[in-house]
Amino acid sequence: MKSMVFSLMAAILCVMTPPTQSEAAGRLVKLGVINSAYVAQREVIVWVPDGYDASTTRYAVLYMHDGRNLFDPKTAYGGQIWGVDAAVAKLMDAGQIRPTIIVGVDNTPARSREYMPQKVFEALDDENRQALSNDMKGDPVSDAYLKFLVKELKPMIDARFRTRPEREETFIMGSSMGGLISMYALAEYPDVFGGAGCLSTHWPLPAFAMGGPKIAAEPALAAFDRYFETSALRRPTGRIWFDHGDQTLDRFYAQYQAHIDATLTRLGWKKGVDFESRVYPGAAHNEVSWRARLEDPLRFLLAPTAH
C-alpha cells in the first residue's frame, strides 16, 4: 500500500513538473505533455548542466529523439539509457565541447511514420513505396514532425531557457530511425540545424526483418541518392555524424553506409570535416552500444567555439 501511495505521489509531482535530479550533474526539467497542431502530443524533458541556474551563460541546444531512452532507466526501453546527460557533463567539464543543454523529445506509436523521411519515401518506386506504407500502417508524417520541432518546440525552448538560438548552436541526434530523421532535419531545415548525429542509421527503411531487408538495397539507396541530389545536402551544410556497429541489426548497414559516404563525397562533402562515418566492431543495435561511443559524436558536433 505504501508503495502505491508513493507511486501516486511521484506521478502527481511529475505533473507539477519540478526539477528532477539526474544521475549526472545538473538537473532534469520535465515540461510535461506538449500539444502540437501538427502531430500527436508527447512528453518533453530538458537537461540543464550544473551551474545553469547561477550563471548567465547561454547554451547550445541538442535535440534528441526517443526521449524516454535518454536519462531514466525506469522509462527506457529494456531499462537501458543513453546516459547523454552524464556524457555531456563530462565533456563540458573537460572543455571538449561547448556549453550545451539537451532536449529529449518522446516518440509515439507513430514512430516509424514520424521518423521516415517523407521525401525519400516519395522518391521510391511505386511498388516499394506501397510496401513501406503497408509496413508502417500509413504514409510518413515526418514533415509534420519536423514542423513540430522547428515551429513549436524550438521557440518554446528558446523562450524558456538561456539558449543560443542560431543554427550554428542547434543540433539534432538520434539512432536507427532516429538517425534518419536527424539527417532529414538537417536537410529540410539547414537554416535551423547546424549539425546532425545519426547513430546506427537505419538506411534499409522500416520494412525490415532480422533476416535481411524486405526492400532491396538498390531501390532504397536510389531513393536516398535522388533526395540528396535535390535537397540542401547537394552541397555541404553543417556537419553530420554517421556510424554503425557490426552486430544485430547493425550488421546489415555497412553496404548502405559505404554508398551514402560515397554519395556525400561526390557532392563535395569532406570526410573528417563536413561529415564523419565510423564503424564500431562488436557494437550492436542498442542503447548500451550507443552509450559506449556517444562521446565521439558529441565531440565532433559540439566542439568548443570562441564564445
Backbone hydrogen bonds in HBPLUS format (Angstrom, degrees):
<---DONOR---> <-ACCEPTOR-->    atom                        ^
c    i                          cat <-CA-CA->   ^        H-A-AA   ^      H-
h    n   atom  resd res      DA  || num        DHA   H-A  angle D-A-AA Bond
n    s   type  num  typ     dist DA aas  dist angle  dist       angle   num
A0005-VAL N   A0001-MET O   2.99 MM   4  6.35 157.5  2.04 153.3 159.0     1
A0006-PHE N   A0002-LYS O   2.90 MM   4  6.14 159.8  1.94 150.4 156.3     2
A0007-SER N   A0003-SER O   2.90 MM   4  6.10 156.9  1.96 145.0 150.9     3
A0008-LEU N   A0004-MET O   2.96 MM   4  6.19 155.9  2.02 146.7 153.1     4
A0009-MET N   A0005-VAL O   2.90 MM   4  6.16 162.5  1.93 153.1 157.7     5
A0010-ALA N   A0006-PHE O   2.89 MM   4  6.12 154.2  1.95 147.8 155.3     6
A0011-ALA N   A0007-SER O   2.96 MM   4  6.20 152.1  2.03 144.8 152.0     7
A0012-ILE N   A0008-LEU O   2.99 MM   4  6.30 156.2  2.05 149.6 155.9     8
A0013-LEU N   A0009-MET O   2.94 MM   4  6.18 158.3  1.99 149.2 155.1     9
A0014-CYS N   A0010-ALA O   2.98 MM   4  6.23 148.6  2.09 143.9 152.2    10
A0015-VAL N   A0011-ALA O   3.10 MM   4  6.43 151.0  2.19 145.2 152.3    11
A0016-MET N   A0012-ILE O   3.10 MM   4  6.45 147.2  2.21 144.4 153.5    12
A0017-THR N   A0014-CYS O   2.95 MM   3  4.83 143.8  2.08  96.8 108.3    13
A0020-THR N   A0028-LEU O   2.69 MM   8  4.97 164.5  1.71 149.8 155.5    14
A0028-LEU N   A0020-THR O   2.75 MM   8  4.97 168.3  1.76 159.5 160.6    15
A0027-ARG N   A0048-VAL O   2.96 MM  21  5.64 155.9  2.02 158.9 166.8    16
A0048-VAL N   A0027-ARG O   2.98 MM  21  5.64 163.6  2.01 164.7 169.0    17
A0029-VAL N   A0046-VAL O   2.67 MM  17  5.06 161.3  1.71 155.4 162.1    18
A0046-VAL N   A0029-VAL O   2.92 MM  17  5.06 169.6  1.93 141.6 144.9    19
A0031-LEU N   A0044-VAL O   3.00 MM  13  5.54 151.8  2.08 152.8 160.9    20
A0044-VAL N   A0032-GLY O   3.22 MM  12  6.09 146.3  2.34 151.9 156.7    21
A0034-ILE N   A0042-ARG O   2.68 MM   8  5.46 176.1  1.68 151.8 150.5    22
A0042-ARG N   A0034-ILE O   3.19 MM   8  5.46 151.7  2.27 137.1 143.5    23
A0106-ASP N   A0043-GLU O   3.05 MM  63  5.51 162.7  2.08 174.7 174.5    24
A0045-ILE N   A0104-GLY O   2.99 MM  59  5.14 160.9  2.02 145.0 151.3    25
A0104-GLY N   A0045-ILE O   2.70 MM  59  5.14 166.0  1.72 175.5 170.5    26
A0047-TRP N   A0102-ILE O   2.82 MM  55  5.09 160.0  1.86 147.3 154.2    27
A0102-ILE N   A0047-TRP O   3.09 MM  55  5.09 159.3  2.14 141.1 147.4    28
A0052-TYR N   A0049-PRO O   3.09 MM   3  5.69 153.2  2.16 140.0 140.1    29
A0055-SER N   A0052-TYR O   3.38 MM   3  5.53 165.9  2.40 107.1 111.0    30
A0059-TYR N   A0162-ARG O   2.83 MM 103  6.21 156.4  1.89 138.4 144.7    31
A0164-ARG N   A0059-TYR O   2.66 MM 105  5.41 134.6  1.86 146.0 137.3    32
A0060-ALA N   A0099-PRO O   2.94 MM  39  6.19 164.0  1.97 152.9 147.9    33
A0101-ILE N   A0060-ALA O   2.90 MM  41  6.31 156.1  1.96 155.2 159.5    34
A0061-VAL N   A0169-GLU O   2.91 MM 108  6.36 160.7  1.94 166.6 171.3    35
A0171-PHE N   A0061-VAL O   2.87 MM 110  6.19 163.8  1.90 165.2 169.3    36
A0062-LEU N   A0101-ILE O   2.94 MM  39  6.30 159.3  1.99 158.1 164.9    37
A0103-VAL N   A0062-LEU O   2.87 MM  41  6.12 166.1  1.89 148.6 150.8    38
A0063-TYR N   A0171-PHE O   2.84 MM 108  6.08 174.7  1.84 144.6 142.8    39
A0173-MET N   A0063-TYR O   2.84 MM 110  6.29 144.8  1.96 158.1 169.2    40
A0064-MET N   A0103-VAL O   2.83 MM  39  6.04 162.8  1.85 167.7 164.0    41
A0105-VAL N   A0064-MET O   2.83 MM  41  6.03 175.0  1.84 177.0 178.7    42
A0065-HIS N   A0173-MET O   3.24 MM 108  6.74 152.0  2.32 159.0 167.3    43
A0069-ASN N   A0066-ASP O   2.97 MM   3  5.89 167.1  1.99 131.5 135.7    44
A0067-GLY N   A0105-VAL O   2.85 MM  38  4.53 160.2  1.89 111.7 112.2    45
A0070-LEU N   A0067-GLY O   3.26 MM   3  5.50 168.4  2.27 115.8 116.5    46
A0082-TRP N   A0069-ASN O   2.97 MM  13  6.46 143.4  2.11 145.8 157.2    47
A0083-GLY N   A0070-LEU O   3.01 MM  13  5.82 146.2  2.13 149.1 156.6    48
A0075-THR N   A0072-ASP O   3.08 MM   3  5.70 150.9  2.17 117.6 124.8    49
A0076-ALA N   A0072-ASP O   3.15 MM   4  6.20 132.5  2.38 146.2 159.3    50
A0079-GLY N   A0076-ALA O   3.04 MM   3  4.85 165.4  2.06 115.7 115.4    51
A0080-GLN N   A0077-TYR O   3.42 MM   3  6.25 173.2  2.43 121.8 122.4    52
A0087-ALA N   A0083-GLY O   3.12 MM   4  6.44 157.6  2.17 150.2 156.9    53
A0088-VAL N   A0084-VAL O   2.90 MM   4  6.00 166.9  1.91 150.4 153.6    54
A0089-ALA N   A0085-ASP O   2.94 MM   4  6.04 163.8  1.96 147.7 152.9    55
A0090-LYS N   A0086-ALA O   3.00 MM   4  6.09 160.2  2.04 144.3 149.7    56
A0091-LEU N   A0087-ALA O   3.04 MM   4  6.24 165.4  2.06 150.9 154.5    57
A0092-MET N   A0088-VAL O   2.85 MM   4  5.96 155.7  1.91 152.4 159.4    58
A0093-ASP N   A0089-ALA O   2.99 MM   4  6.11 164.2  2.01 148.3 152.6    59
A0094-ALA N   A0090-LYS O   3.12 MM   4  6.34 141.4  2.27 139.1 149.5    60
A0096-GLN N   A0091-LEU O   2.88 MM   5  5.18 150.7  1.96 163.1 159.5    61
A0095-GLY N   A0092-MET O   2.95 MM   3  5.02 157.8  2.00 105.9 113.0    62
A0098-ARG N   A0302-LEU O   2.89 MM 204  5.89 148.8  1.99 159.4 169.7    63
A0111-ARG N   A0108-THR O   3.00 MM   3  5.33 130.0  2.25 128.8 126.3    64
A0114-GLU N   A0110-ALA O   2.86 MM   4  6.05 151.6  1.94 159.6 169.1    65
A0115-TYR N   A0111-ARG O   2.89 MM   4  5.97 147.4  2.00 154.0 162.5    66
A0116-MET N   A0112-SER O   2.98 MM   4  5.83 129.5  2.25 141.4 150.9    67
A0141-VAL N   A0113-ARG O   2.74 MM  28  5.45 164.2  1.77 124.6 128.5    68
A0121-PHE N   A0117-PRO O   3.07 MM   4  6.37 159.0  2.11 152.8 158.9    69
A0122-GLU N   A0118-GLN O   2.99 MM   4  6.34 151.6  2.08 144.1 151.9    70
A0123-ALA N   A0119-LYS O   3.18 MM   4  6.25 124.6  2.50 125.0 137.6    71
A0123-ALA N   A0120-VAL O   3.00 MM   3  5.00 135.8  2.21  96.8 109.8    72
A0124-LEU N   A0121-PHE O   3.15 MM   3  5.47 161.6  2.19 108.5 114.2    73
A0129-ARG N   A0125-ASP O   2.91 MM   4  5.98 157.0  1.96 159.7 167.5    74
A0130-GLN N   A0126-ASP O   2.99 MM   4  6.14 157.9  2.04 149.0 153.9    75
A0131-ALA N   A0127-GLU O   3.05 MM   4  6.30 156.7  2.10 143.8 150.7    76
A0132-LEU N   A0128-ASN O   2.92 MM   4  6.03 157.0  1.97 146.2 151.9    77
A0133-SER N   A0129-ARG O   2.97 MM   4  6.15 156.8  2.02 144.6 151.2    78
A0134-ASN N   A0130-GLN O   2.92 MM   4  6.13 156.0  1.97 148.4 154.8    79
A0135-ASP N   A0131-ALA O   3.01 MM   4  6.22 154.2  2.08 142.1 149.2    80
A0136-MET N   A0132-LEU O   2.96 MM   4  6.21 154.1  2.03 150.5 156.8    81
A0137-LYS N   A0133-SER O   2.93 MM   4  5.83 112.5  2.40 135.5 151.6    82
A0138-GLY N   A0133-SER O   2.87 MM   5  4.92 165.1  1.89 147.2 149.6    83
A0137-LYS N   A0134-ASN O   3.20 MM   3  4.95 147.8  2.31  94.1 103.7    84
A0145-TYR N   A0141-VAL O   3.04 MM   4  6.40 152.5  2.12 145.3 153.9    85
A0146-LEU N   A0142-SER O   2.92 MM   4  6.12 159.6  1.96 149.6 153.6    86
A0147-LYS N   A0143-ASP O   3.08 MM   4  6.31 146.5  2.20 137.6 146.8    87
A0148-PHE N   A0144-ALA O   2.98 MM   4  6.34 150.2  2.08 146.8 154.6    88
A0149-LEU N   A0145-TYR O   3.08 MM   4  6.48 157.5  2.13 148.0 153.3    89
A0150-VAL N   A0146-LEU O   2.86 MM   4  6.02 170.2  1.87 155.9 158.2    90
A0151-LYS N   A0147-LYS O   2.74 MM   4  5.34 156.1  1.80 141.5 150.0    91
A0152-GLU N   A0148-PHE O   3.15 MM   4  5.11 143.5  2.29 121.3 129.9    92
A0153-LEU N   A0148-PHE O   2.84 MM   5  6.15 170.3  1.85 166.1 169.3    93
A0154-LYS N   A0149-LEU O   2.84 MM   5  5.90 155.3  1.90 153.1 159.8    94
A0156-MET N   A0152-GLU O   3.41 MM   4  6.48 151.1  2.50 137.6 145.4    95
A0156-MET N   A0153-LEU O   3.01 MM   3  5.11 116.5  2.43 100.4 116.5    96
A0157-ILE N   A0153-LEU O   2.90 MM   4  6.20 159.9  1.94 161.0 167.0    97
A0158-ASP N   A0154-LYS O   2.87 MM   4  6.06 169.6  1.88 162.0 164.6    98
A0159-ALA N   A0155-PRO O   3.00 MM   4  6.05 141.5  2.15 137.6 147.1    99
A0160-ARG N   A0156-MET O   3.04 MM   4  6.20 148.4  2.14 145.4 153.5   100
A0161-PHE N   A0157-ILE O   2.90 MM   4  5.78 161.3  1.94 156.4 160.2   101
A0163-THR N   A0161-PHE O   2.96 MM   2  5.67 123.0  2.29 110.6  94.3   102
A0169-GLU N   A0166-GLU O   2.96 MM   3  5.58 160.3  2.00 119.0 125.5   103
A0170-THR N   A0167-ARG O   3.13 MM   3  5.08 171.2  2.14 113.2 113.0   104
A0194-GLY N   A0170-THR O   2.75 MM  24  5.67 168.5  1.77 166.2 169.1   105
A0172-ILE N   A0195-GLY O   3.15 MM  23  6.56 147.7  2.26 144.1 153.8   106
A0197-GLY N   A0172-ILE O   2.80 MM  25  6.26 156.2  1.86 148.7 156.9   107
A0174-GLY N   A0197-GLY O   3.03 MM  23  6.36 151.9  2.11 158.7 164.0   108
A0199-LEU N   A0174-GLY O   3.07 MM  25  6.30 165.6  2.09 158.6 158.0   109
A0178-GLY N   A0175-SER O   2.68 MM   3  4.48 134.0  1.89 138.6 126.9   110
A0176-SER N   A0199-LEU O   2.91 MM  23  6.43 145.1  2.03 155.9 167.2   111
A0179-GLY N   A0176-SER O   2.90 MM   3  5.09 139.1  2.07 101.0 113.0   112
A0180-LEU N   A0176-SER O   3.31 MM   4  6.82 147.4  2.43 142.6 150.6   113
A0202-HIS N   A0176-SER O   3.25 MM  26  4.65 157.4  2.30 108.8 104.6   114
A0181-ILE N   A0177-MET O   3.05 MM   4  6.43 163.7  2.08 155.7 157.8   115
A0182-SER N   A0178-GLY O   3.16 MM   4  6.12 141.0  2.32 129.5 139.4   116
A0183-MET N   A0179-GLY O   3.07 MM   4  6.31 161.6  2.10 150.3 154.0   117
A0184-TYR N   A0180-LEU O   2.95 MM   4  6.20 160.7  1.99 150.3 156.4   118
A0185-ALA N   A0181-ILE O   2.85 MM   4  5.96 147.2  1.96 138.5 146.7   119
A0186-LEU N   A0182-SER O   3.22 MM   4  6.50 159.1  2.26 148.3 152.1   120
A0187-ALA N   A0183-MET O   3.09 MM   4  6.38 154.2  2.15 146.5 154.1   121
A0188-GLU N   A0184-TYR O   2.81 MM   4  5.97 158.6  1.86 154.3 159.7   122
A0189-TYR N   A0185-ALA O   2.84 MM   4  5.71 149.2  1.94 145.2 153.1   123
A0192-VAL N   A0189-TYR O   2.97 MM   3  5.29 162.1  2.00 112.1 117.9   124
A0193-PHE N   A0189-TYR O   3.04 MM   4  6.28 168.4  2.06 169.6 170.9   125
A0239-ARG N   A0194-GLY O   3.10 MM  45  6.55 139.0  2.27 127.6 138.4   126
A0196-ALA N   A0239-ARG O   2.86 MM  43  6.40 149.1  1.95 153.7 163.7   127
A0241-TRP N   A0196-ALA O   2.89 MM  45  6.31 157.9  1.94 160.9 167.4   128
A0198-CYS N   A0241-TRP O   2.72 MM  43  5.66 160.2  1.75 152.1 159.1   129
A0200-SER N   A0243-ASP O   2.92 MM  43  5.59 130.9  2.17 118.1 132.9   130
A0203-TRP N   A0201-THR O   3.00 MM   2  5.78 135.2  2.21 103.8  91.2   131
A0205-LEU N   A0202-HIS O   3.18 MM   3  5.93 165.4  2.20 123.9 127.1   132
A0208-PHE N   A0206-PRO O   2.69 MM   2  5.50 111.6  2.16 121.9 104.8   133
A0214-LYS N   A0207-ALA O   3.26 MM   7  5.71 157.9  2.32 135.7 137.9   134
A0209-ALA N   A0212-GLY O   3.22 MM   3  5.38 156.7  2.28 135.4 139.7   135
A0212-GLY N   A0209-ALA O   2.84 MM   3  5.38 164.3  1.87 120.9 126.2   136
A0220-ALA N   A0216-ALA O   3.43 MM   4  6.57 163.2  2.46 150.3 155.1   137
A0221-LEU N   A0217-ALA O   2.85 MM   4  5.93 172.2  1.85 161.9 164.0   138
A0222-ALA N   A0218-GLU O   2.91 MM   4  5.99 151.1  2.00 148.0 156.9   139
A0223-ALA N   A0219-PRO O   3.08 MM   4  6.18 150.7  2.17 140.2 146.5   140
A0224-PHE N   A0220-ALA O   3.13 MM   4  6.53 154.5  2.20 145.9 152.8   141
A0225-ASP N   A0221-LEU O   2.87 MM   4  6.09 161.0  1.90 149.6 154.9   142
A0226-ARG N   A0222-ALA O   2.98 MM   4  6.20 163.6  2.01 147.9 151.8   143
A0227-TYR N   A0223-ALA O   3.01 MM   4  6.23 154.2  2.08 144.3 151.6   144
A0228-PHE N   A0224-PHE O   2.76 MM   4  5.98 173.0  1.77 161.8 163.4   145
A0229-GLU N   A0225-ASP O   2.96 MM   4  6.07 164.2  1.99 154.8 158.5   146
A0230-THR N   A0227-TYR O   3.08 MM   3  5.36 149.8  2.18 107.5 116.6   147
A0231-SER N   A0227-TYR O   2.96 MM   4  5.90 119.6  2.33 153.0 168.7   148
A0234-ARG N   A0231-SER O   3.06 MM   3  5.79 161.5  2.09 123.0 124.7   149
A0240-ILE N   A0274-ASP O   3.06 MM  34  6.63 148.2  2.16 144.5 154.3   150
A0276-GLU N   A0240-ILE O   2.91 MM  36  6.47 146.1  2.03 154.4 164.4   151
A0242-PHE N   A0276-GLU O   2.76 MM  34  5.91 156.1  1.82 145.5 153.9   152
A0278-ARG N   A0242-PHE O   3.08 MM  36  6.53 149.6  2.18 133.5 139.6   153
A0244-HIS N   A0278-ARG O   3.09 MM  34  6.68 134.7  2.30 149.3 162.6   154
A0280-TYR N   A0244-HIS O   2.89 MM  36  6.19 155.6  1.95 147.3 154.2   155
A0246-ASP N   A0283-ALA O   3.09 MM  37  5.94 131.2  2.34 141.0 150.3   156
A0247-GLN N   A0283-ALA O   3.04 MM  36  5.82 140.2  2.20 160.2 152.8   157
A0250-ASP N   A0247-GLN O   2.99 MM   3  5.37 115.3  2.42 149.9 143.0   158
A0251-ARG N   A0248-THR O   3.06 MM   3  5.79 158.6  2.10 120.7 126.6   159
A0252-PHE N   A0249-LEU O   3.08 MM   3  5.98 172.1  2.09 128.0 130.5   160
A0253-TYR N   A0250-ASP O   3.11 MM   3  5.38 165.2  2.13 114.4 119.1   161
A0256-TYR N   A0253-TYR O   3.09 MM   3  5.36 118.2  2.49 105.5 120.9   162
A0257-GLN N   A0253-TYR O   2.89 MM   4  6.07 171.5  1.90 169.3 171.8   163
A0258-ALA N   A0254-ALA O   2.93 MM   4  6.07 162.5  1.96 154.8 159.6   164
A0259-HIS N   A0255-GLN O   3.24 MM   4  6.32 152.9  2.32 134.8 141.4   165
A0260-ILE N   A0256-TYR O   2.94 MM   4  6.29 161.9  1.98 155.4 160.5   166
A0261-ASP N   A0257-GLN O   2.84 MM   4  6.02 162.5  1.87 153.0 157.8   167
A0262-ALA N   A0258-ALA O   3.07 MM   4  6.27 155.1  2.13 141.7 148.1   168
A0263-THR N   A0259-HIS O   2.90 MM   4  6.20 153.7  1.97 150.0 157.8   169
A0264-LEU N   A0260-ILE O   2.92 MM   4  6.19 167.1  1.94 158.1 160.2   170
A0265-THR N   A0261-ASP O   2.98 MM   4  6.18 160.2  2.02 147.4 153.3   171
A0266-ARG N   A0262-ALA O   2.92 MM   4  6.12 157.5  1.97 146.1 152.2   172
A0267-LEU N   A0263-THR O   3.02 MM   4  6.29 138.6  2.19 142.5 154.1   173
A0267-LEU N   A0264-LEU O   3.04 MM   3  4.99 124.7  2.36  93.2 108.0   174
A0269-TRP N   A0264-LEU O   2.94 MM   5  5.30 159.2  1.98 150.2 143.3   175
A0268-GLY N   A0265-THR O   3.03 MM   3  5.18 161.8  2.07 108.0 112.4   176
A0273-VAL N   A0270-LYS O   3.04 MM   3  5.42 156.7  2.09 128.3 132.6   177
A0274-ASP N   A0270-LYS O   2.76 MM   4  5.22 147.0  1.87 146.7 157.6   178
A0275-PHE N   A0270-LYS O   3.33 MM   5  6.38 159.2  2.38 135.4 136.2   179
A0272-GLY N   A0275-PHE O   2.62 MM   3  5.69 153.3  1.69 160.3 166.2   180
A0283-ALA N   A0280-TYR O   3.06 MM   3  5.62 160.9  2.10 139.2 141.6   181
A0290-TRP N   A0286-ASN O   3.09 MM   4  6.42 161.0  2.12 151.1 157.1   182
A0291-ARG N   A0287-GLU O   2.82 MM   4  5.85 158.4  1.87 148.0 153.7   183
A0292-ALA N   A0288-VAL O   3.13 MM   4  6.27 149.3  2.23 138.2 146.3   184
A0294-LEU N   A0290-TRP O   3.02 MM   4  5.76 112.0  2.50 142.2 157.7   185
A0294-LEU N   A0291-ARG O   3.43 MM   3  5.11 158.8  2.48  97.1 103.1   186
A0296-ASP N   A0293-ARG O   3.05 MM   3  5.84 146.1  2.17 121.9 129.6   187
A0298-LEU N   A0294-LEU O   3.24 MM   4  6.41 160.9  2.27 154.1 159.8   188
A0299-ARG N   A0295-GLU O   2.98 MM   4  6.09 158.0  2.02 147.2 151.9   189
A0300-PHE N   A0296-ASP O   3.12 MM   4  6.37 158.7  2.17 149.0 155.1   190
A0301-LEU N   A0297-PRO O   2.93 MM   4  6.04 166.2  1.95 154.1 156.6   191
A0302-LEU N   A0298-LEU O   2.85 MM   4  5.57 160.2  1.89 146.8 153.5   192
